[in-house]
Amino acid sequence: MLITFSSKAHNDVTMFGDIAQSLIKMMGYTTEIPGAITAEDVNSALVNLEKNLAVAAAADQQQIAQDKQQAVDIDDEDEKEPEIKITVRAIPLIELLKAAISAKSYVMWQ
């Protein structure tokens, strides 16, 4: 499932459903689809999202430190591609929220 965030102030942002739902929860909203944030509430949604992303980034750093301590030599064939962190995946949504704040516009997802 794909979820598309939209606002009059920015191009649409489409994400995989599980990532988008995690970000919606981080903003403090239910994951019902479709959903929306009023123009007056976009700023608080952005603050909540950035606060929760900071917590997630700190947890990621702890995990990286633990993984380095447990590092074992592995063959090239067994190497996995690096996981794209939610903090990176959130960047387009953060830009959309900031544009919506500047334009005093709503944000919706479907």
N, C-alpha and C positions, 0 to 999 in steps of 0.2 A: 504494500500500500504506500502511496505517495501522499504527502500533505503539502499544500501550497499556501504560503503566507502571502498576504497582499495588503497593500496600502496605496492610497492615491499618491503618496509622496515618493514611492520607490518602485522599482521593478519587482515582479513576483519572485519569491524564493521558494523553491521546491526541495523537499527533503524526504528521505525514507521515513516511514511512519514511526518506527521505534525511536529514532533520534529526535524527530519533531515532537513526539509525545513527551519525551524526557525534558526537552526544552520548555514545553508548555507548562509542565509541572513545576519546573524551576522558576518560571515566571509567577507561579501562584494561581494557576487556572486549572480547571478540569480539562481532561483530554477529550471531551465531547466534540464530535465533528459534525457540522461546522461549529466554529466558535469565533468570538471576537473580543477585542479590548476597546473600550471607548477611548476617545482622544484624551480625556482627562486622566485616564488610568495607565496610559502607555509609559509614562515616566516611572511610575512605581513598579510596573512589570519589568522594565529595563534594570532598575536597581536590584530587584529580587533575582533576576537572571544573572547579573554580574556577581552578586554575592554568592549565589549557589555555584557558579562556575569557578569562583576562587576556592571554594571548599573542595570541589572536584579536582582542581589542579593540585591542591595540596595533597590530596589522597593519591593522585597519580605520581607525584614526586616521591612519596613514601614507598609506593610500590616499585618504582624504578630503583630506589636505593636497596630495597630488599632483593630485587632480582639481580642486581650487580653482586651482592654478597653471595648469592646462590649460583652464580654463573658457572657453567660447565662448558668445556669445549664441545662444540657440536659440529657435525659435518655441514657443508654448504647446502646439501640437499635437505637437511632438516630445518633450515632457517625459515622463519615465518616473516611475511611482510610486516612492517611496523603498523601498529594500529593507529588510526587517525583519532586523536583525542576529541572529546566532545567540546572542549574549549576552542578547537580549531573549526569544528563543524558549526559552531554557534556564530562565527564571525558574520556571515551574510545576514542572519536574523538580527544581530546587534545593529548592523548598519541600517537595516530596514526600520528598526525601532527608533533609532536616532533621527532618521529622516522623517518619520511620522511625528516625532516630538517637535522637530523644527517647523513642520507644516501644520501642526495641530490637527493631525489626521488620526483616524482609527486604524486598527490593524485587525485583520480577520484571517482565519484559516479554514480550509476545506479540503 
